[in-house]
Amino acid sequence: MTLNDISAILSCIQHNKNTIFETEAVEHIVASDLMSEVLIAEEENLLLITALNTEQTLRTAHIVDALGVVLVNGKRPQPGMIRLAKEFDLALFTTKSSMFKSCAAVHSLMNGDAN
């Protein structure tokens, strides 16, 4: 599943598409509002799902080499977040879905259960 697939299933607004938006496979999801928890992630090709709309979120995603960030609950990125997403070549999306519904939808997509 690609970032494009995830963006579509969550009806995301795309604030920044990275250069691998349609090609790189997302293999892992990290869903957390605690960036200290995200920093211990060792998986590759991961996507961060969070409600924390701060620049620190993008910096954390960059440190763990995430492919992108999805902001849930209709949160809007701060202008600095969009700038950092472009600088770090990270996808940055927002969705109105809750964290739970977003994770469930992505899980279904990963397992081929999505409609």
N, C-alpha and C positions, 0 to 999 in steps of 0.2 A: 504494500500500500504506500502511496506517495503522499506528500504534503498536499498535493492537488486533490487527491481522493478524500483526505481528512477535511480539508477546507470545504469541499462540496457537501459531505455528509453532515457537517455541523452548521451549514449555512453561514459560513464566516464572511466577515468583511476583511479583505486582505489589505493590510497597511504596508507590507513589504514582502515581495516574493524574492527568495534568494535564487542563486544561479542554478541550484539543483532541484528546484520546486517540482518539476514534473518527472524527474528521472531517479533521484535517490530514494531508496526504500526506507521507510520508517520501520524499525524493528522493535523498538521499545517505547513505552510511554512512562513518564514520571509526572505524577499529579500531586502537587503540593503547594502550599502557600508559605512554607518554611524553607527558605533558601539554604539553610544549613543542612536540611535533609537532602536537598537536590545535590549539594556538593559531594555527597558520598556516593552518588551514582557512578558506576563503572561501566555501564552498558554503552555500546556504540550505536550510532544512528537513532538517537532518541529524540523525542518531542516532549517539551515541557508544557503541561496544562496547569494554569494557575489563575487566581483572581488578584494576584499582587501586581498592580500596574505601576511599577517603579523602574527606574533605570537599573537598579540593582538586579532586577530579574533578568534583564538582557545581559548584564555582566556575568551573572551566574551561569546563564545558558551558554555563553561564550566559553567560560572556564571548563565546563563539562563537555564541550564540543557538541552541543545539541544542534539539531537541524533547524529548530524553530521554537516559537512560543505561541500558545493559544491562550488568550485572556478570556475567561468565562464570566458569566453573569452580566453581560453587556458592558463590562468595563472598557473604557477608552484608554488607549495608550497616551502617555504624556508625550509632548513633542520630542523630548530628549530620547525617548524610547525608539521612536521611528528613526531618528538620526543614528542611534547605536545599531539598530537592526541593519541599516544600510551599511554602516561601517564594518560590522562584524559578519556581513552576509548571512544573516539569520532571517528566516521567514517570521513574520509577525502578523497574527490574525486575532480577530475578536469574534466571539459568538454570544448570543443571548442565552444559550443553554447554561444550565448549572454545571458545576464540576461533575456531579454524579451522572447526569444525563450525557455529558460529553464523553466521559470515560466509558459508559455503557455503549454508546454509539460507536466509538472507536474500537472497543472490544468486539462488537458484532462485526464490524468491517474486517478486523484482523482474522476473524474466524469464518468469514464468508457468510455470515448470517444477515447482513444488511440488505434492506429492500432496495 
